[in-house]
Amino acid sequence: MTDNWPHIAPAPGTPACGPPSFEPERGWWVTRHADVRVALTDPAFQVPAVDTGPPGTLAWLRATVSRFSPPRRHAERRAVAVSALAPLDPDDLRQDAVRLTVAVLDRAGDRVDVMRELARPVPLRALADRLGFADPAAAGTAVAVVAAAYHPGVDPALTARADRAVTALLALAPQGPPEVRANLIGLLVQACDATAGLIGASAHHLLPPAAPAAATARTADLLAEVLRLDPPVRATRRVTVHEVRLGGQDLAAGSPVVLRFDAANRDPQAFTEPAAFQPGRPGAGLLTFGTGERGCPGDRHALALATGVLDVLRERCRRGPNPVCHEPHPTLRVPTTLEVNVR
């Protein structure tokens, strides 16, 4: 590590790396880099099934997007997302994010809450616009409501709000078959909290006075390493479809499995300095975007959007003194607020 690259301590609750371990209430935890990579690519580990619901509801959306699709439907639904993203130049998205961020800061006065004013609305508005949604700002607002209830088990009131937001998003989405429109919405939902968490973490770790020397490094390189060391998506879930051996342990069919990106990204067997930035190798070995056939199709686009926001923040803002708190969530790490001073 050099002085120009900040040290980022593990987030509270980050487990140590070790062989897969079983906990009766949570199932198998997988923490080593090599084991997580195997579980992301081995067809014995599948995304847990979700229940569907009436067309136009949150349950219907979850059951229709590629993210939660079973193997027999996943490839065709993922192809919708890949085709939609293919014409989008990441540099255009970065410039869109720069423009929108500058506009927010120009009218913000001397302080701005990064999370409320930038981290969610800017990437969502830029991406919704490029994907052809009729009212990008309204689409971004509705997506945030859906994202808050996206994972099963939330408060029924949030689900009811999300049902209405899905209806609004379908009305704003480009014309096409319902399954295609659902997967366009799914791209926005997947980008919502994950990109916001990356922007928030990066602003917290990289803006002066926290790390003034880091200004010499490229934003894209810094973001890739924040994504590794303080990932907005800390874990993802799988279930075994048959008995399988992983990391020296035998997992029975039907076992719930939690893949811990936050631990794997700091595995000393994969990184020479697991707790430090990797100068010259930003993001090397990164697992946070997943890998294999279910790897994130929009990783370059997400990084471009976050880079646009952070480029402007690094030029014009300083981080405030208030401590950062995070939203309660079993797998995400997203700051609730992050106030910065505008220079």
C-alpha positions in Angstrom: 0.0 0.0 0.0 1.2 3.6 -0.7 0.3 6.7 1.1 -2.0 7.8 -1.7 -4.3 4.9 -1.2 -6.5 4.9 1.9 -6.8 2.1 4.3 -10.4 0.8 4.8 -11.1 -1.2 7.9 -13.6 -4.1 7.6 -17.2 -3.1 8.2 -18.8 -4.2 11.5 -20.1 -7.8 11.1 -17.6 -8.8 8.4 -16.7 -12.4 9.1 -13.2 -13.8 8.9 -12.3 -16.1 6.0 -12.4 -19.8 6.7 -14.0 -23.1 5.5 -17.7 -23.1 4.9 -19.5 -23.1 8.3 -23.0 -24.1 9.2 -25.4 -22.2 11.5 -28.8 -23.8 12.2 -30.7 -20.6 11.8 -28.9 -19.2 8.8 -27.5 -22.2 6.9 -24.0 -22.4 5.4 -21.8 -19.3 5.3 -19.1 -19.2 2.6 -16.3 -16.7 3.2 -13.2 -17.7 1.2 -12.6 -16.2 -2.2 -12.1 -19.5 -4.0 -15.2 -21.1 -2.4 -17.4 -18.1 -3.2 -16.2 -18.1 -6.8 -17.0 -21.9 -7.1 -20.5 -21.3 -5.6 -21.2 -18.5 -8.1 -20.4 -20.7 -11.1 -21.3 -24.2 -10.1 -24.9 -25.1 -11.2 -25.4 -27.0 -8.0 -25.9 -23.6 -6.3 -29.0 -21.8 -7.5 -30.8 -18.6 -6.6 -33.6 -19.3 -4.2 -37.1 -19.5 -5.8 -39.5 -16.6 -5.3 -43.3 -16.7 -5.4 -45.1 -14.8 -8.2 -48.2 -12.7 -8.0 -50.8 -10.9 -10.2 -49.4 -9.1 -13.2 -48.1 -5.6 -12.4 -47.3 -6.4 -8.7 -44.0 -6.5 -6.9 -44.3 -10.3 -6.6 -44.8 -10.6 -10.3 -41.8 -8.3 -11.0 -39.5 -10.4 -8.8 -40.7 -13.6 -10.4 -40.2 -12.2 -14.0 -36.8 -10.5 -13.8 -33.6 -12.5 -14.6 -32.2 -11.9 -11.1 -34.6 -14.4 -9.5 -35.3 -16.6 -12.5 -34.8 -20.4 -12.5 -32.2 -21.8 -14.8 -34.7 -22.7 -17.6 -35.8 -19.0 -17.9 -32.7 -17.1 -16.8 -30.8 -17.0 -20.1 -33.6 -15.5 -22.2 -34.5 -12.9 -19.5 -30.9 -12.0 -19.0 -30.6 -11.4 -22.7 -33.2 -8.7 -22.5 -31.1 -6.8 -20.0 -27.9 -7.4 -22.0 -29.6 -6.2 -25.2 -30.9 -3.1 -23.5 -27.5 -2.1 -22.1 -25.5 -2.9 -25.2 -26.2 0.4 -27.0 -25.4 2.5 -23.9 -21.9 3.9 -23.9 -20.6 3.9 -20.3 -18.8 7.2 -20.9 -22.1 8.8 -22.0 -23.6 7.6 -18.7 -20.6 9.1 -16.8 -21.1 12.4 -18.5 -24.8 12.4 -17.8 -24.0 11.8 -14.1 -21.5 14.6 -14.1 -24.1 17.0 -15.6 -26.8 16.0 -13.1 -24.4 16.2 -10.2 -23.2 19.7 -11.1 -26.8 20.9 -11.4 -27.6 19.6 -7.9 -24.5 21.2 -6.4 -25.1 24.5 -8.2 -28.4 24.9 -6.4 -27.5 23.3 -3.1 -25.9 26.1 -1.2 -23.0 25.2 1.0 -24.1 21.7 2.0 -25.7 18.7 0.4 -26.8 15.2 1.6 -25.1 12.9 -0.9 -27.5 10.0 -0.3 -30.7 12.0 -0.7 -29.7 14.3 -3.5 -27.2 12.4 -5.5 -26.5 8.7 -4.7 -29.9 7.4 -5.7 -31.5 10.0 -7.9 -28.6 10.8 -10.2 -27.8 7.3 -11.4 -31.4 6.3 -11.6 -32.4 9.3 -13.6 -29.5 9.0 -16.0 -30.0 5.3 -16.6 -33.8 5.6 -16.9 -33.4 8.3 -19.5 -31.0 6.2 -21.6 -33.2 3.2 -21.3 -36.2 5.2 -22.7 -38.4 5.7 -19.7 -40.9 8.5 -20.4 -40.2 10.5 -17.2 -36.8 9.6 -15.9 -37.1 11.6 -12.6 -40.5 10.0 -11.8 -39.1 6.6 -12.8 -36.2 7.0 -10.4 -38.6 7.9 -7.5 -40.8 4.9 -8.2 -37.7 2.6 -8.4 -36.5 3.6 -5.0 -39.9 2.6 -3.6 -39.7 -0.8 -5.3 -36.1 -1.3 -4.2 -37.1 -0.7 -0.5 -39.4 -3.8 -0.7 -37.6 -5.9 -3.3 -36.4 -8.6 -1.0 -39.1 -10.9 0.5 -40.1 -10.5 4.1 -40.5 -6.7 4.3 -43.4 -4.8 6.0 -46.7 -5.4 4.1 -47.2 -1.6 3.9 -43.9 -1.3 1.9 -45.1 -4.1 -0.4 -48.4 -2.3 -1.0 -46.5 0.9 -1.9 -44.1 -1.1 -4.1 -47.1 -2.6 -6.0 -48.3 0.9 -6.9 -44.8 1.9 -7.9 -44.5 -1.1 -10.2 -47.7 -0.1 -11.9 -46.4 3.4 -12.4 -43.1 2.1 -13.8 -44.9 -0.1 -16.3 -46.7 3.0 -17.5 -43.4 4.9 -17.9 -41.4 2.0 -19.5 -40.9 1.8 -23.3 -43.6 -0.2 -25.1 -43.0 -3.9 -25.4 -44.0 -7.3 -24.0 -44.6 -7.3 -20.3 -41.6 -9.6 -19.6 -39.3 -7.2 -21.5 -40.6 -4.2 -19.6 -40.2 -6.0 -16.3 -36.6 -6.7 -17.0 -35.9 -3.0 -17.9 -37.4 -2.1 -14.6 -35.3 -4.8 -13.0 -32.1 -3.1 -14.3 -33.1 0.1 -12.5 -34.0 -1.7 -9.3 -30.7 -3.6 -9.3 -28.8 -0.3 -9.9 -30.7 1.6 -7.1 -29.3 0.6 -3.7 -26.0 -1.0 -5.0 -24.9 2.1 -6.9 -26.1 4.4 -4.1 -24.1 2.4 -1.6 -21.0 2.5 -3.7 -21.3 6.3 -4.1 -21.9 6.8 -0.4 -19.0 4.6 0.7 -16.7 6.2 -1.8 -17.6 9.7 -0.7 -17.1 8.7 2.9 -13.7 7.1 2.4 -12.3 9.3 -0.4 -13.4 12.9 0.1 -11.0 15.2 2.1 -10.3 15.6 4.9 -10.6 11.9 5.3 -8.1 11.0 2.6 -6.7 14.1 1.0 -3.7 12.3 -0.6 -6.1 10.0 -2.6 -6.9 12.9 -5.0 -3.9 11.8 -7.1 -5.5 8.5 -8.1 -8.1 8.0 -10.8 -11.7 8.0 -9.5 -12.4 4.8 -11.4 -9.5 3.0 -9.7 -10.5 4.2 -6.3 -14.1 3.1 -6.8 -13.1 -0.4 -7.9 -11.2 -0.8 -4.6 -13.9 0.7 -2.4 -16.2 -1.8 -4.1 -13.9 -4.5 -3.0 -13.1 -3.3 0.5 -16.5 -1.8 1.5 -19.0 -3.4 -0.9 -22.6 -2.1 -1.0 -23.7 -5.7 -1.6 -22.1 -7.6 1.3 -23.6 -11.0 0.5 -25.9 -13.0 -1.8 -27.9 -16.2 -1.3 -28.0 -19.5 -3.0 -29.6 -22.9 -2.3 -28.1 -26.3 -3.2 -30.1 -28.3 -5.7 -28.3 -31.6 -4.9 -25.6 -32.7 -2.5 -22.3 -31.0 -3.2 -18.9 -30.7 -1.7 -17.5 -27.2 -1.2 -14.3 -26.2 0.6 -13.9 -29.5 2.2 -17.5 -29.6 3.5 -20.4 -31.7 2.4 -23.6 -29.7 1.8 -26.9 -31.5 1.6 -29.4 -30.9 -1.1 -31.7 -28.0 -0.3 -29.1 -26.3 2.0 -29.4 -22.5 2.2 -26.1 -20.8 1.4 -24.9 -17.3 2.1 -21.9 -16.1 0.0 -20.1 -13.3 1.8 -18.5 -10.9 -0.7 -17.2 -8.7 2.1 -15.1 -11.5 3.6 -14.0 -13.0 0.2 -12.8 -9.6 -1.0 -10.3 -9.6 1.9 -9.2 -13.2 1.7 -5.4 -13.3 2.4 -5.2 -16.3 0.0 -6.4 -14.0 -2.9 -4.8 -10.7 -2.0 -1.3 -9.9 -0.9 -2.5 -7.1 1.3 -6.1 -8.1 1.9 -7.0 -5.0 3.9 -5.3 -2.5 1.6 -5.9 -0.9 -1.8 -4.0 -2.7 -4.5 -2.1 0.0 -6.4 -1.9 -0.8 -10.1 -4.4 -3.6 -9.7 -7.7 -1.8 -8.8 -10.6 -4.2 -8.4 -8.4 -7.3 -9.2 -10.2 -10.4 -8.0 -13.4 -8.5 -7.3 -16.4 -10.7 -6.6 -19.0 -8.1 -5.6 -20.5 -8.0 -9.1 -20.7 -11.7 -9.1 -19.3 -13.9 -11.9 -20.3 -16.6 -14.3 -23.7 -16.7 -16.1 -25.4 -14.7 -13.3 -22.7 -12.0 -13.0 -24.0 -8.4 -13.2 -24.6 -7.4 -16.8 -24.3 -3.7 -15.9 -21.1 -3.6 -14.0 -19.4 -1.1 -16.4 -22.4 1.1 -16.5 -22.8 1.2 -12.7 -19.1 2.1 -12.3 -19.4 4.8 -14.9 -22.4 6.4 -13.2 -20.7 6.3 -9.8 -17.5 7.7 -11.4 -19.4 10.7 -12.8 -20.9 11.6 -9.4 -17.6 11.1 -7.6 -15.5 13.1 -10.1 -17.6 16.1 -9.3 -17.7 15.5 -5.5 -13.9 15.1 -5.4 -13.5 18.4 -7.2 -16.1 20.5 -5.3 -16.8 18.9 -1.9 -15.4 18.1 1.4 -16.8 15.4 3.8 -18.6 16.7 6.9 -17.6 15.6 10.4 -20.8 13.6 11.2 -20.4 9.8 11.6 -22.0 7.6 9.0 -24.8 5.3 9.8 -26.1 2.6 7.5 -29.6 1.3 6.7 -30.5 -2.0 8.4 -30.4 -4.7 5.8 -29.1 -8.3 5.9 -27.1 -8.1 2.7 -26.7 -4.5 1.7 -24.6 -1.7 3.2 -26.0 1.7 2.2 -25.4 4.9 4.2 -28.6 6.6 5.5 -27.2 10.1 5.2 -23.9 11.6 4.2 -23.5 15.4 4.4 -20.8 17.1 2.5 -19.7 20.7 2.3 -19.7 22.3 -1.2 -16.6 24.3 -2.0 
